[in-house]
Amino acid sequence: MHIETEPKSERIDIRTTPRVKRTLQDAASVTSKTVSEFLLDSALTRAAEVLADRRLFLLDDDQWEEFMTALDAPPPPMPRLEKLLREPSVLEKAGNA
């Protein structure tokens, strides 16, 4: 994600307590960032972790073998799909009219 090169046109507003705001200001100061930069960086880092958890699956050796076996197995019979694929499509029927 190229945040620096994209125009900033959206706002995110949050309400917090004075103590939370001071903590965020202190943390931002320690990292030489503005509070906005600190919040955005922290939020994007966490968002990447959350999304990676949905996109990346780690398997042990047994799980990997089971997964590969499932991928290599032939699909179950699907008679309705096979029938559908044997029949002329609506477009083919229209072309013969």
C-alpha positions in Angstrom: 0.0 0.0 0.0 1.5 3.3 -1.1 0.1 5.7 1.5 2.6 8.4 0.9 1.9 8.7 -2.9 -1.9 8.5 -2.7 -3.8 11.8 -2.1 -5.3 11.9 1.4 -9.0 12.6 1.0 -10.5 10.5 3.8 -10.7 11.2 7.5 -11.0 8.9 10.5 -12.3 10.5 13.7 -12.1 8.9 17.1 -13.0 10.0 20.6 -10.8 9.1 23.5 -10.0 10.0 27.1 -7.4 12.6 27.9 -5.2 9.8 29.4 -5.3 7.8 26.2 -4.5 10.9 24.1 -1.5 11.7 26.3 -0.3 8.1 26.0 -0.6 8.2 22.2 1.1 11.6 22.1 4.0 10.3 24.2 4.4 7.2 22.0 4.3 9.3 18.9 6.9 11.7 20.3 9.2 8.8 21.2 9.0 7.5 17.6 9.4 11.0 16.1 6.0 10.9 14.5 2.9 12.9 14.7 -0.1 11.3 16.5 -1.8 10.8 13.1 1.3 9.1 11.7 1.7 7.0 14.8 -1.9 5.9 14.8 -2.0 5.2 11.0 1.3 3.2 11.2 0.1 1.2 14.2 -3.3 0.6 12.7 -2.0 -0.5 9.3 0.5 -2.9 11.0 -2.3 -4.5 13.0 -4.6 -4.6 10.0 -1.9 -6.4 8.0 -1.6 -9.0 10.8 -5.3 -9.5 11.0 -5.6 -9.9 7.3 -2.6 -12.2 7.0 -4.3 -14.4 9.5 -7.1 -14.8 6.9 -4.8 -15.3 3.9 -1.9 -17.3 5.3 -2.4 -20.8 6.7 0.5 -22.6 8.3 0.3 -26.4 8.2 2.4 -29.0 9.9 3.7 -31.9 7.8 0.6 -34.2 8.4 -1.8 -31.3 7.6 0.1 -30.5 4.4 0.0 -34.1 3.2 -3.8 -34.2 3.9 -4.2 -30.9 2.1 -2.2 -32.2 -0.9 -4.2 -35.5 -1.0 -7.4 -33.5 -1.1 -6.2 -31.4 -3.9 -5.0 -34.4 -5.9 -8.2 -36.4 -5.4 -10.7 -36.4 -8.3 -13.7 -34.3 -7.8 -16.9 -36.0 -6.8 -19.4 -36.8 -9.6 -21.7 -33.8 -10.4 -24.4 -35.2 -12.7 -26.3 -31.9 -12.9 -23.2 -30.0 -13.9 -22.3 -32.7 -16.5 -25.8 -32.5 -17.9 -25.7 -28.7 -18.1 -22.4 -28.8 -19.9 -23.7 -31.4 -22.5 -26.8 -29.2 -23.3 -26.5 -26.4 -25.9 -26.3 -23.0 -24.2 -29.0 -20.3 -24.6 -26.7 -18.5 -26.9 -26.1 -21.6 -29.1 -29.9 -22.1 -29.3 -30.4 -18.4 -30.3 -27.8 -18.7 -33.0 -29.7 -21.6 -34.6 -33.1 -19.9 -34.7 
